[in-house]
Amino acid sequence: MKSYWGIDLGGTKIEGVILSAASPDAVVIRQRIDTEAQEGYDHILNQIVRLVERLKAETGLQPQHIGFSTPGTFDPARQAMKNCNTTVLNGKPLKQDLSRLLGVPVALANDANCLALAEATMGIVPDILPDYQTVFGVIMGTGVGGGIVVRNTFKKPYKRPFVLNGLQGLGGEWGHNVLEENGHACYCGKRGCVEQVISGPALQRYYKQVNGQDHTMQDIIKQYRDGNDLVASQTVNRLLEFFGRGISTIINVLDPDAIVIGGGLGNIDLLYTEGVERARKYVFNSREIHTRFLKPKLGDSAGVFGAAML
C-alpha cells in the first residue's frame, strides 16, 4: 500500500499521521506525543524517532519519505533551522539529523506552508476552485505567518501542487514586513511588523494600552458586536484596516487565486467581508479583488496533513 507519512512538530506536541492516499478520509493511523522541548534539541529528535517507531510497529508499514511541519524555517544556504518559536531548534541541522536517524529522505516546511499545501491538496481550495494555480495560506493567531503553494495548470493532467520555499526559505513570510512605522518592537529586530500589529497578542496589547484592562480577542469581538465598548470597536477596526493593508501587498505581488486564513483569528467572519473591503483601497487593480478568501476545511489537522503531502 502506498502511504504518505507526515509529522507536525509543535512546541508542545508532536503529531504523526499515515495516509493511504492523498485524502483526509484515508487516515491509517494518527498519534501524538509530547515534544518536551525544555529537555533540549537531542531529546526532541529522540521523541520524533520514538513516534515514528510506534507508527511502524502499529501499522507494519515502512516510510519511503517523511514530511515535517516545523515551527520555523529551514535555511537552504546554511542547512540549518531559523526563526523557530521552539528556540532550541534554531541553528540546528534538523533536516540532516532527521534523515540520518530515520533512515529515509525527509522534507521540511513551516506550519503556514503546510496549512497552504493541505488546503490546496485535500482541503477547501479544490472544492471551490478546482482549476486554481496559486494559493496563499495565512496563519493569524499568536503569530502571523504565510505560505505559498503553486501548480502548473497549463495542461491537464495538472501537476501536484508544491510549496514555494524560496532561495532563503522565506517564501510567504509576510508576518515580518513592516506594517506600522515606528510601531511595537519585534523579536526580529524591526518595529511595527505585521505580527506586532494584527496578531492576537498584539491586538490584545493595543486594547489594554487604551482601556487599561486585559481581554481576550474572543471577549473583544463580543464587545464589538454588542456595540457597547468603544475601545473594542477601535481594536477591531485596527485589525480590519491593517489586515487590508497587509494582505493587499500579497495580492499585488502574488495575485493568488485563493487566500486561506488559518489560526485563531481566521475564525473572525469580518475578515472575509469588511477586511476584504479594506484591502480594495490598496490593491493595484482599480479597487477590484477577485481573489477568494476562504476558511480552512481541515482545522488543526492541516499541519500534519500538509506535512504528509510534502
ZAMARGU-4260 file (C-alpha; in steps of 0.2 Angstrom, whole numbers, plus 5000, padded with zeros to 4 digits):
<rodrens>
0) 5000/5000/5000 | 5007/5017/4995 | 5007/5028/5011 | 5010/5046/5015 | 5019/5050/5031
5) 5018/5067/5040 | 5025/5074/5056 | 5019/5090/5064 | 5032/5096/5076 | 5025/5109/5088
10) 5031/5117/5103 | 5021/5106/5115 | 5016/5091/5105 | 5022/5081/5090 | 5009/5073/5079
15) 5011/5059/5066 | 5000/5053/5053 | 5000/5040/5039 | 4988/5042/5025 | 4984/5028/5012
20) 4980/5041/4999 | 4981/5060/4997 | 4964/5062/5006 | 4959/5066/5024 | 4947/5051/5023
25) 4961/5039/5021 | 4970/5040/5038 | 4978/5024/5043 | 4984/5030/5060 | 4986/5046/5069
30) 4996/5048/5085 | 5003/5062/5097 | 5016/5063/5110 | 5023/5077/5120 | 5038/5087/5112
35) 5046/5091/5129 | 5056/5105/5121 | 5063/5110/5138 | 5074/5095/5138 | 5083/5101/5123
40) 5086/5098/5104 | 5093/5080/5106 | 5078/5075/5116 | 5066/5082/5103 | 5075/5071/5090
45) 5073/5056/5101 | 5054/5060/5103 | 5052/5060/5084 | 5061/5044/5082 | 5050/5036/5096
50) 5034/5042/5087 | 5040/5035/5070 | 5044/5019/5078 | 5027/5017/5086 | 5019/5021/5069
55) 5029/5007/5061 | 5025/4995/5075 | 5006/4998/5075 | 5004/4998/5056 | 5018/4986/5049
60) 5021/5000/5036 | 5038/5007/5032 | 5040/5025/5026 | 5049/5029/5010 | 5049/5048/5014
65) 5043/5058/5028 | 5037/5076/5028 | 5039/5088/5043 | 5029/5103/5048 | 5041/5114/5058
70) 5039/5129/5069 | 5051/5139/5059 | 5061/5139/5043 | 5074/5128/5036 | 5088/5139/5028
75) 5095/5130/5012 | 5111/5141/5012 | 5115/5137/5030 | 5107/5120/5030 | 5100/5124/5047
80) 5084/5130/5056 | 5080/5148/5059 | 5066/5159/5065 | 5059/5145/5076 | 5047/5148/5091
85) 5054/5132/5098 | 5071/5141/5100 | 5082/5125/5104 | 5079/5121/5085 | 5087/5137/5079
90) 5104/5135/5071 | 5102/5116/5071 | 5104/5104/5056 | 5087/5097/5058 | 5084/5090/5041
95) 5101/5081/5040 | 5099/5074/5058 | 5081/5068/5055 | 5086/5059/5038 | 5101/5051/5047
100) 5091/5045/5062 | 5076/5039/5052 | 5085/5032/5038 | 5074/5040/5024 | 5074/5056/5015
105) 5064/5070/5024 | 5056/5086/5018 | 5053/5101/5029 | 5041/5116/5028 | 5035/5128/5041
110) 5017/5127/5048 | 5010/5140/5036 | 5017/5132/5021 | 5009/5115/5027 | 4992/5124/5030
115) 4993/5130/5012 | 4998/5114/5005 | 4985/5104/5014 | 4971/5116/5010 | 4976/5116/4992
120) 4978/5097/4990 | 4964/5090/5000 | 4955/5105/5009 | 4944/5119/5004 | 4953/5126/4988
125) 4950/5111/4976 | 4932/5111/4982 | 4929/5129/4977 | 4942/5132/4964 | 4947/5116/4956
130) 4957/5124/4942 | 4967/5136/4954 | 4986/5140/4951 | 4992/5149/4966 | 4986/5148/4985
135) 4992/5159/4999 | 4990/5152/5016 | 4989/5163/5031 | 4991/5159/5049 | 4984/5173/5061
140) 4985/5169/5079 | 4999/5170/5092 | 5010/5174/5077 | 5007/5179/5059 | 5014/5168/5045
145) 5011/5163/5027 | 5015/5150/5014 | 5014/5149/4995 | 5008/5134/4985 | 5008/5134/4966
150) 5005/5121/4952 | 5006/5120/4934 | 4989/5122/4926 | 4994/5125/4908 | 4989/5107/4903
155) 4980/5093/4910 | 4983/5082/4920 | 4988/5096/4932 | 5004/5093/4942 | 5004/5090/4960
160) 5005/5107/4970 | 5021/5111/4978 | 5027/5123/4991 | 5037/5138/4985 | 5050/5139/4999
165) 5061/5152/4990 | 5080/5154/4989 | 5082/5158/5008 | 5067/5148/5014 | 5057/5164/5016
170) 5043/5161/5004 | 5027/5168/5010 | 5034/5176/5026 | 5023/5192/5026 | 5022/5192/5045
175) 5038/5202/5047 | 5036/5215/5034 | 5034/5232/5042 | 5016/5237/5043 | 5016/5252/5055
180) 5031/5264/5055 | 5039/5265/5072 | 5027/5253/5079 | 5030/5240/5093 | 5047/5232/5093
185) 5048/5214/5087 | 5060/5200/5091 | 5065/5200/5073 | 5074/5217/5076 | 5061/5228/5067
190) 5047/5238/5073 | 5029/5238/5068 | 5029/5221/5059 | 5013/5213/5053 | 5014/5201/5068
195) 5016/5216/5080 | 5000/5224/5073 | 4987/5211/5069 | 4992/5195/5079 | 4981/5190/5093
200) 4993/5196/5107 | 4996/5212/5098 | 4978/5217/5097 | 4975/5212/5115 | 4990/5223/5119
205) 4983/5238/5110 | 4966/5236/5119 | 4975/5236/5136 | 4985/5251/5131 | 4969/5261/5128
210) 4957/5253/5140 | 4969/5248/5154 | 4961/5231/5155 | 4966/5213/5149 | 4954/5205/5137
215) 4955/5190/5125 | 4951/5193/5107 | 4935/5182/5109 | 4929/5195/5123 | 4934/5210/5112
220) 4925/5203/5097 | 4909/5200/5108 | 4910/5218/5115 | 4912/5225/5097 | 4897/5215/5092
225) 4887/5221/5107 | 4891/5239/5102 | 4894/5245/5120 | 4913/5246/5120 | 4922/5260/5110
230) 4939/5253/5113 | 4934/5236/5107 | 4927/5244/5091 | 4944/5253/5089 | 4953/5237/5091
235) 4943/5228/5078 | 4944/5242/5066 | 4963/5242/5068 | 4963/5223/5064 | 4952/5226/5048
240) 4962/5241/5042 | 4979/5234/5044 | 4974/5217/5038 | 4968/5226/5022 | 4984/5235/5020
245) 4995/5220/5024 | 4985/5207/5013 | 4984/5219/4998 | 5003/5218/4996 | 5001/5199/4994
250) 4988/5202/4981 | 4999/5215/4972 | 5014/5204/4972 | 5007/5186/4971 | 4990/5189/4964
255) 4984/5172/4971 | 4968/5163/4966 | 4964/5160/4984 | 4969/5165/5002 | 4965/5153/5016
260) 4966/5161/5033 | 4970/5149/5047 | 4974/5152/5065 | 4963/5158/5079 | 4959/5175/5071
265) 4954/5166/5055 | 4938/5162/5064 | 4933/5181/5063 | 4920/5182/5050 | 4923/5201/5047
270) 4940/5197/5039 | 4931/5189/5024 | 4919/5204/5022 | 4925/5220/5029 | 4943/5215/5029
275) 4942/5212/5010 | 4933/5229/5008 | 4948/5237/5017 | 4960/5229/5005 | 4951/5235/4990
280) 4958/5253/4994 | 4976/5247/4992 | 4976/5234/4978 | 4983/5239/4961 | 4968/5234/4952
285) 4955/5249/4952 | 4948/5243/4969 | 4944/5226/4962 | 4948/5209/4971 | 4944/5193/4963
290) 4955/5183/4975 | 4944/5171/4985 | 4946/5172/5004 | 4942/5155/5012 | 4941/5147/5029
295) 4951/5131/5031 | 4942/5115/5029 | 4954/5104/5039 | 4956/5114/5055 | 4971/5109/5066
300) 4974/5094/5055 | 4981/5105/5041 | 4998/5105/5048 | 5001/5086/5049 | 4991/5083/5033
305) 5002/5096/5024 | 5017/5088/5031 | 5012/5071/5023 | 5009/5080/5006 | 5027/5086/5006
</rodrens>
